[in-house]
Amino acid sequence: MQKICSRAAALAAALFLLLVPLAVRAEDTKAAVQIPVTVKLEGDMPSSDLAFTVTLAAKTASDPMPEASSLEIKVHNGEGSGSFAPITYTIPGDYHYTVVQKPCTQSGVKCDNALYEVTVRVVNGDSDLCAEVFARKSGTDCKTGVVSFVNCYRAPGATAAPSPTAAPTSPPPQPAHRAPQTGDNSTPLLWGALAILSAAVMAVLIIRARRKAGK
């Protein structure tokens, strides 16, 4: 009886030693994911760096979250980037989040108010969990691996460049003004010739008349 009890205890101890490592490996199986974000600034170049804040929210309360749900990104020379703190996953599945940018408070900045829907897909790997991240901008069907916001900055007092004006066109040439013609267009030379001819005819007639009277 004592030998049977000893064998049972040894068997229980062996099973315990076999099960403990499996439990430890199950707890150690996990995946850590960081969601990257970029912020770009178009328009005028500010004299100093500008900081913008983006926030992460889970769609369901059971989805894991990072230690901080907000991320501040400083933009230098028109672009800045950062990532949320790591999010740890221990169970395979799809996890859904939304990422938005807080309203901008800087003067002259027009904020990008886009909303991104982010999905973290966790699957079983060979010895650990594997995860992939893809985002989709609200209103589009295109998936991307990076959440990107594009803000616009206009320096105070700056005005848009005036559009080029067309060169003035010269008015079409007007036809030369011609005074209306009135009266006869005959030249004085023609009138003089007619007067001489008339005088000659009169002279011939007078001479003939005198010759007839002398006979």
Salt bridges, closest charged atoms under 4 A:
ASP44 OD1 - ARG154 NH1 3.61
ASP49 OD1 - HIS76 ND1 2.82
ASP94 OD1 - ARG121 NE 2.87
GLU117 OE2 - LYS59 NZ 3.95
GLU117 OE1 - ARG136 NH2 2.51
